[in-house]
Amino acid sequence: MKHLFFTIINLLLATSFGFAQEGDILSDTIKNKSISGEQVGNQVEVRPNYPGGIQEFYKFFNKNYKVPNQTLKGNVIVSFVVQQDGSLTDFKVIKDLGYGTGKEAIRVLKKSKKWNPGSVNGEIVKVTYTLPIHINHTKK
């Protein structure tokens, strides 16, 4: 199995905590802002989230992301919108490391089940997420 360490950084939390296991794609270094983003137009009170929580998202992403057989180190940044029905749309690669890393992240996100949508004042709203993924992979 390839030795990968990916980090999703969520910049809204004041604290961060992390862990990574050999072979994991994602490690949980969360600082909260990027993963939950901004509601189109207003401040989000309840951020969208993956069903079962962020750990379930990590498991899903680890299982489905295929890293290219290249030595890569850096961040891939993608954004998407969590719609009112929980579907993910409007995928964009903001920063790519090449070798299809951004395209692969979007492929995995498109494969994701519907998320729990965000809300403001009890009203479900669409929310933009920006998802930085740290890649540190050595070619075998």
C-alpha positions in Angstrom: 0.0 0.0 0.0 1.3 3.5 -0.8 2.4 5.6 2.1 0.3 8.7 2.0 -0.5 11.5 4.4 -3.2 13.9 3.4 -4.5 16.7 5.6 -7.9 18.4 5.4 -7.6 21.8 7.0 -10.7 23.3 8.4 -9.8 26.9 9.4 -12.8 27.9 11.6 -11.8 26.0 14.7 -9.6 27.8 17.2 -7.8 24.6 18.1 -6.3 21.9 16.0 -5.7 18.2 16.5 -4.2 15.7 14.2 -3.4 12.1 13.6 -2.3 10.0 10.6 -1.7 6.4 10.1 0.6 4.8 7.6 -1.4 4.3 4.4 -4.0 6.9 5.3 -4.7 9.5 2.7 -6.3 12.0 5.2 -5.2 13.0 8.6 -7.4 15.1 10.8 -5.5 18.4 11.2 -8.6 20.6 11.5 -8.4 24.4 12.0 -11.9 25.1 10.6 -12.8 27.6 8.0 -12.0 26.0 4.7 -14.0 22.8 5.1 -17.1 24.7 5.9 -16.9 27.9 4.0 -19.4 30.5 3.6 -23.1 30.5 2.8 -23.8 32.3 -0.4 -25.0 35.6 0.9 -24.9 35.2 4.8 -23.1 33.8 7.8 -23.7 30.1 8.2 -25.0 29.0 11.6 -25.0 25.3 11.0 -22.2 24.1 8.7 -22.8 21.3 6.2 -21.3 18.0 7.2 -20.7 14.6 5.8 -23.2 11.9 7.2 -21.6 10.3 10.1 -19.1 13.1 10.7 -15.7 14.0 9.4 -14.1 10.7 10.4 -16.6 8.9 8.0 -15.6 11.4 5.3 -11.9 10.5 5.9 -12.7 6.8 5.6 -14.6 7.4 2.4 -11.8 9.6 0.9 -9.0 7.2 2.0 -10.8 4.3 0.3 -11.5 6.1 -3.0 -8.6 8.5 -3.7 -5.9 7.2 -6.0 -2.6 9.0 -5.8 -0.5 9.0 -9.0 2.8 7.1 -8.8 4.9 10.3 -8.5 6.8 12.0 -5.7 4.5 14.8 -4.7 4.5 17.1 -1.7 2.2 20.1 -1.3 -1.5 21.1 -1.2 -4.3 20.4 -3.6 -7.2 22.8 -3.0 -10.7 22.3 -4.3 -14.0 24.0 -3.7 -17.5 22.9 -4.1 -21.1 23.9 -3.1 -23.2 21.9 -0.7 -26.7 22.5 -2.1 -29.9 22.6 0.0 -30.6 18.9 -0.8 -27.1 17.9 0.3 -25.8 17.3 -3.2 -22.3 18.6 -4.1 -22.0 20.9 -7.2 -19.8 23.6 -8.7 -16.5 21.8 -8.2 -13.4 23.8 -8.9 -9.7 23.1 -8.6 -8.1 26.1 -6.9 -4.6 24.7 -6.6 -3.3 21.5 -8.2 0.0 19.6 -7.9 -0.2 18.2 -11.4 -0.5 14.6 -12.4 -4.3 14.8 -12.1 -4.3 15.3 -8.3 -7.1 18.0 -8.3 -9.1 16.1 -10.9 -8.9 13.0 -8.7 -10.0 14.9 -5.6 -13.1 16.1 -7.6 -13.8 12.6 -8.9 -13.9 11.3 -5.3 -16.1 14.2 -4.1 -18.5 13.5 -6.9 -18.7 10.0 -5.8 -19.6 11.1 -2.2 -23.1 10.6 -0.8 -25.2 13.6 -0.1 -24.1 15.8 2.8 -26.2 17.2 5.6 -26.8 20.8 4.4 -26.0 24.0 6.2 -28.6 26.5 7.7 -29.1 30.1 8.8 -31.9 30.9 11.2 -33.3 27.4 10.7 -33.5 27.8 6.9 -31.5 25.4 4.8 -29.0 27.2 2.6 -26.3 26.3 0.0 -22.8 26.6 1.3 -19.4 26.9 -0.4 -16.6 24.6 0.9 -13.0 25.0 0.2 -11.1 21.8 0.9 -7.2 21.9 1.1 -5.7 18.4 0.9 -2.0 18.0 1.9 -0.2 15.4 -0.1 3.2 13.9 0.9 3.8 10.9 -1.3 7.1 9.3 -2.4 7.1 7.5 -5.7 7.7 3.7 -5.3 
